[in-house]
Amino acid sequence: MIEESALTGRPLQLLRRLYAASNPVTIYTLKIKQNELASQLGISRQALNVHLRKLRDQRCVRTGRGFIDVTEEGLNLLGFSVNPAFVFVKISPLKRAEAYEEIFKFPILRVYRVAGEMDAILVIEREKVDDTLKKLANVDGVLETRTYIAIQTLK
């Protein structure tokens, strides 16, 4: 993590401007060297590069030193929505630690602990709503859930 004082002046001003002018996107990053991935797939690094080039040309992936990003175009091609679902969860205070431990095992993108009427917000892929809700129903301590599905990213 970068210390706050590490960026000052123009670089910090530029970073703020870039953030303000940007659009949020959904990507999945795999931090792996291409020779490792090729080995896992049982193909040569050259063959992997041919396949990755095709995926890059279709804007399905971005590659760099030690990482491969699956882009929104790639997610769409795989049939995944880039608009997530949000599951608000109310948990019994006496069972909170155990409930969180179980929830962390779910296929979730993010979990936020929040103050207010609900205790946690789960951000999940829209396609995994049914599975996640079924699993939540079996978690001891979960008192209530509310699910909201994003239909469009506005900013």
Secondary structure, DSSP 8 states (H G I E B T S, - for coil): ---GGG--HHHHHHHHHHHHH------EEE---HHHHHHHHTS-HHHHHHHHHHHHHTTSEEEETTEEEE-HHHHHHTT--SS-EEEEEEE-GGGHHHHHHHHTTSS-SEEEE-SSS-SEEEEE-GGGHHHHHHHHHTSTTEEEEEEEE------
